[in-house]
């Protein structure tokens, strides 16, 4: 095999990438981008719906990761990165929408959940209610099948399009939409049982 026929270099494992961060080796960013760049960009784009903002969120995610590892040693790097990205993208989205209304899959997904969870309560109990609703939501997710949990998280955590979720699972869009509708109804019932009547 000559120089031009070399097979592409295999990406580093998550453990190897985390080790680079711990050594403060800047190659950690490059390897993270190779392995997770497209995935993280997609999360940002689904929320901010703008390519330049998505690139900015991606750079901010790498910077945030560099500052968090160490001292943090993530158990699941992909989940760790996506949490940082989502928080950054949501902040960017809020900043943008303070000035103008922009279309976003994030807004569409939140609109779907409006029938389950009210978000306008500014009372002194708001923080307590948020913690309680988080607990109910976590309990609800743990009771779902793996497929239903995947659909719910993709839609309402990552703001993925229904068409993309359907394609990734080999399902019809109508099947995913029906599953989401059923889960929203079940979540609403769970919230109402705990006294959160919407």
N, C-alpha and C positions, 0 to 999 in steps of 0.2 A: 504494500500500500504506500503510495507516494504522499508527499506533503499536502497536496490538494484533495486527497481522498480521506483525510482523517475524519472519523465520526465525530459529531458534535459532542462537546464536553457535557458530561452528566451533571445536572444541578446538584449543589451541595445538599446534604440533609439539613433538617431544621436544627438539629443539635450542632452541626458544624457551623451553621450561620450564627447561632447564638454564641458559640465559642469565639467567633471572630468579634462579635460585639463586646464580649467580656475582655478581649485582648485590646480593645479600642483600635481594631484594624478597620480602616475605611473600606476595605473590600467587602465588609459586611453589608453595606448599603447596596453595592453593585450586585452582590449575590441575592439579596432580598428582592431587588428590582427584577432580576432575571426570573426568579421563581414566583413572585407574587405581584409584580407590577401590574399586569393586565387585570388580575382579579381585583386589586385594590382600586384601580382606576374605574372599573365598572361600578363598584360600590359608590364611589364619589359621584360619578356621572348620573347614576340613578337618583341621587339626591339633589345635586346642584344643577344638573342639566346644562352644563356649559363646559366645553373642552378645556379652556384656559383655567377656569376655576378648579376643574378636576386635576389638572397638572399641578396647580399650586397646592391642592389638598394632598396630593401624592408626595410632593417634596416635604410638606409639613409633617406628614406621617413618618417619613424616614427620619426627619430631624427629631420628632417626638420619640421614636423608637430608640434612637441613639442616646437620648437623654434618660430613658427608662431602663435600658439594659447596659450595664448594671445600674442599680442594684437588683432589679427584678430579673428573675430567670423564668421566662414563660414556659409552661408545660406544653402548650399547643401554640406554636408560633403564628400559624394562620389566623387563629381566633384572636390572639393578642393584637396582631396587626390590624385586623378588620375592626376591632373595637376602637382602636386609636383613630383609624380612618373615618369611621362612622361619626365619632364625636367631632372631629375636625370638619367634616363635610356638613354636618347639621349646623355647626356654628357659622360656617360660611353661608349656608342657605339662609339662616336667620338674618345674618348681616345683609345679604342681598335683598331679602324680602322686606327689610325695613325701609328700603328705598323704592322698590318696584316689585310687582307681582311677576314671578317667573314660573313657567310650567315645570312640573317636576313629578316624577313617579313617586317621590316621597309624599307629596301632597295628596296624590291619588290614593296611596296606601293608607294614609292617616284619615282621609275622608271615609274610607271603608270602615275603619275602626270607630269612627265617631258614634255609630249606633250602639257601641258597647261601652265606651269609656268617655265620660264627659271630661273636658280639659279646661273649662272656663272658671272653675271654682277657685277663687282667690282668698278663701277664708283662712283663719288661723290654723285650722285643722288640715290644711292642704298637704304639708309634709307628711303628716301621719297617714293621710289617705293614700298618698303616693306609695308609701312603704307597704301599706296593706294591699293595694292593687297589684304591686309588684309580686307580693307573696302569692296572691290568688293566681296571677298570670303564670308564675313559675310552677305552681301545683298543677295548673291546667295543662301546661306544656309537657310535664312529666307523665301525664296520663295518656297522651296522644301516642299513636303508633309512630314508628320511625318515619314513615312516608308523610303522614299528616304533619308531624313536627317540622320536617324539612320544608314542606309547602308553606306552613305558617311563618317560620323564621325567614325563609327567602323573601316572602312578600312583605312582612311587617317589620323585620329587622334590617334586611339588606335592601328593601324597596325594589326587589326584582320585578320585572314585568311578568304578567301572567303567561304570556307567550313563551318567555325564556324558561320559566319554571316547568311548563308543560313539555317543552322540548327536552329539557335535561332529564325528565322522568319518562319520556316516551309516552306521554298522555295527551289527550285532546284538551284544548284550552277550556272547553265547557266543563270537563271533569274537574280541572283545577279550580275553576270559578265556583262550581257547586261545592267542592270540599271547603273552600274558604268561607262561603256563605254559611254552611253548616257549622263550621268552627266558630264563626262570629256569634251565631245564635247560642252555641253551647257556652261560649265565654260570657255572653250577656247573662245567661241563666246562672252561671257560677257566681258572677258579680252580684246579681240580685239576691241570691241565697245568703250572701254575706252582708246584705243591707245596702248595697250600692245600686239603688234603683235609678235607672237613667230615663 
